[in-house]
Amino acid sequence: MPRCFTLPVAALGAALVLSCNDQPAPSEPRTIDSPSFRTEQNPTGPGAFVIHFEEGAVLFVDDDPAPGLTILLGWTLEELDLFCTTGDITIGAIKEVLVFRPDDSIVRQFHTKQVPLLIWESSSGDICALRQESHFTGTGHVNATDNDLETSGNRTNAAHNGFEGQVTSETGERFRLVGQWHAKIQKGSTEQVDRSEFRLIPVGP
């Protein structure tokens, strides 16, 4: 089954702290009307809450067909070495948005511009162990969305990741990465329907 992670998740905690600590204390009661965020599902109470922050990289693992692919988007091999040997994390490649809805569901979106891309023909997902294995290097981008990140059950949940990139093998062959992953869980159901296709397409020497 395909797996997707952003690195590191801890950046969310930092964003939450900054968003709270950076707010100035009001010196007097506010009298200016604020915009309304009312919806049919939330006629009263607070509206949606939005956080923008940055992540280090996106890790995607696909095991079908064998031997599978491990895709790391956002870090060079040197930045991966830094993470694996010291724990230091290079932040900035991934732009992420979380929308906390009043009904307790969360929308998640993240994307990149053209950023470093590493690919291994393996489904292990162990990026530190894979550093010594043969791999493909290049650049690529991703666009992803999940309209109910933690599957609240309040709505049909649909998620999508789309990857594209150009990479070169250690022997000089060039390939195009094309990848799409879709998942859907109907409201009131626990059955997840997945559809994915990831391919490395030769484009010549």
C-alpha positions in Angstrom: 0.0 0.0 0.0 1.4 3.5 -0.8 2.6 5.6 2.1 3.3 9.3 2.2 4.9 11.4 4.9 6.2 15.0 5.2 9.4 15.5 7.2 9.3 16.7 10.0 5.9 16.6 11.5 7.4 18.6 14.5 7.3 21.7 12.3 3.5 21.9 13.0 4.1 22.2 16.7 6.6 25.1 16.1 4.1 26.8 13.8 1.4 26.6 16.5 3.7 28.1 19.1 4.7 30.9 16.8 1.2 31.7 15.8 0.2 32.0 19.5 3.2 33.8 20.8 3.4 36.4 18.0 0.0 37.8 18.7 0.1 41.2 20.5 -2.0 41.6 23.7 -4.9 43.9 23.1 -4.7 47.2 25.0 -8.4 47.9 24.8 -11.6 46.0 23.7 -11.9 45.6 20.0 -14.9 47.5 18.5 -14.2 46.7 14.8 -16.5 44.1 13.3 -14.6 40.9 12.3 -15.4 39.0 9.1 -17.9 36.2 9.5 -16.9 32.5 8.9 -20.4 31.1 9.4 -21.4 27.9 7.6 -24.4 25.7 7.6 -22.5 23.2 9.7 -21.3 25.9 12.1 -24.1 28.6 12.5 -22.6 29.8 15.8 -19.2 29.7 17.4 -15.7 30.2 16.0 -14.9 29.9 12.3 -12.1 27.9 10.6 -8.5 28.3 11.7 -5.7 28.3 9.1 -2.0 27.6 9.6 0.8 28.1 7.0 4.2 26.6 7.6 7.1 24.8 5.9 8.3 21.2 6.0 11.7 19.6 5.1 10.8 16.9 2.5 8.2 14.5 1.3 8.7 10.8 1.5 6.5 8.5 -0.6 6.8 4.7 -0.7 5.0 2.5 -3.3 5.4 -1.3 -3.2 3.5 -2.3 -6.3 4.9 -3.5 -8.6 7.9 -5.0 -7.0 10.6 -3.9 -6.1 8.7 -0.7 -5.5 9.9 2.9 -5.3 11.0 5.1 -2.4 10.7 8.7 -3.4 12.3 11.6 -1.4 11.4 15.0 -2.6 12.9 18.2 -1.2 16.4 17.1 0.0 19.7 16.6 -1.8 21.8 13.6 -0.8 24.0 15.9 1.2 20.9 17.2 3.2 19.8 13.6 3.7 23.3 12.7 5.0 23.1 15.6 7.4 19.7 14.4 8.7 20.9 10.8 9.1 24.2 11.6 10.8 23.3 14.6 13.0 19.5 14.8 13.1 19.7 18.4 11.7 16.7 19.1 9.4 16.8 21.3 6.3 13.4 23.1 6.2 11.8 25.1 3.4 11.2 22.9 0.4 7.6 22.0 1.3 4.9 24.6 1.7 2.0 23.3 3.8 -1.4 24.6 4.8 -3.7 23.2 7.5 -7.3 24.3 7.9 -9.0 23.3 11.1 -12.8 23.3 10.5 -15.4 23.9 13.2 -16.7 20.3 12.8 -13.2 18.9 13.9 -12.2 17.9 10.4 -8.8 19.1 9.0 -7.9 20.0 5.5 -4.3 19.5 4.5 -2.5 20.8 1.4 1.1 20.9 0.5 3.1 21.6 -2.6 6.6 22.3 -3.9 8.3 24.2 -6.7 11.1 22.3 -8.6 13.1 20.9 -5.7 15.7 18.1 -5.3 14.5 14.5 -6.0 15.9 11.2 -4.9 14.5 7.8 -5.9 15.4 4.2 -5.0 14.0 1.1 -6.6 13.0 -0.3 -3.2 9.8 -0.2 -1.0 11.7 -0.2 2.3 11.2 3.5 3.0 14.3 3.5 5.2 16.0 6.5 3.6 19.0 6.5 5.9 19.8 2.9 5.1 19.2 3.4 1.4 21.8 6.2 1.1 24.5 3.6 0.2 22.3 1.9 -2.5 22.1 2.9 -6.1 19.6 5.7 -6.8 18.3 8.3 -9.2 18.9 12.0 -8.7 17.1 15.0 -10.3 14.4 17.5 -9.6 10.6 17.4 -9.3 7.5 18.7 -7.7 4.4 17.5 -5.8 0.9 18.8 -5.2 -1.2 17.1 -2.5 -4.5 17.6 -0.7 -6.5 15.7 1.9 -9.9 17.1 2.8 -10.3 15.2 6.1 -6.8 14.5 7.3 -7.7 12.5 10.4 -10.9 10.9 9.0 -13.3 12.6 11.3 -16.3 10.8 9.7 -18.1 14.1 9.3 -17.8 14.0 5.5 -16.5 11.8 2.6 -12.7 11.9 2.8 -10.7 12.2 -0.4 -6.9 12.5 -0.7 -4.7 13.0 -3.7 -0.9 13.2 -4.3 0.6 14.1 -7.7 4.3 13.8 -8.4 6.3 14.7 -11.5 10.1 14.9 -12.0 13.2 14.2 -14.1 16.0 12.0 -12.8 19.2 10.4 -13.9 20.6 7.0 -12.9 24.1 6.5 -11.6 25.0 5.2 -15.1 23.7 8.2 -16.9 20.2 7.0 -18.1 17.5 9.7 -17.9 13.9 9.0 -16.7 10.7 10.9 -16.1 8.8 10.2 -12.9 5.0 10.3 -13.2 3.0 9.4 -10.1 -0.6 9.7 -8.9 -2.2 8.5 -5.8 -5.9 8.8 -4.9 -7.7 7.5 -1.8 -11.4 7.8 -0.8 -13.5 6.9 2.3 -17.2 7.5 2.0 -18.9 9.2 4.9 -20.1 6.6 7.4 -17.7 4.0 6.1 -14.3 2.7 7.2 -13.4 1.2 3.8 -10.6 3.0 2.0 -10.4 2.8 -1.8 -6.9 3.4 -3.1 -5.7 3.9 -6.7 -2.1 4.6 -7.5 0.3 4.5 -10.4 4.0 5.5 -10.2 6.3 5.0 -13.1 9.9 5.8 -14.2 9.7 6.3 -17.9 13.0 6.2 -19.9 13.6 9.4 -21.9 17.0 8.5 -23.4 20.7 8.9 -22.4 
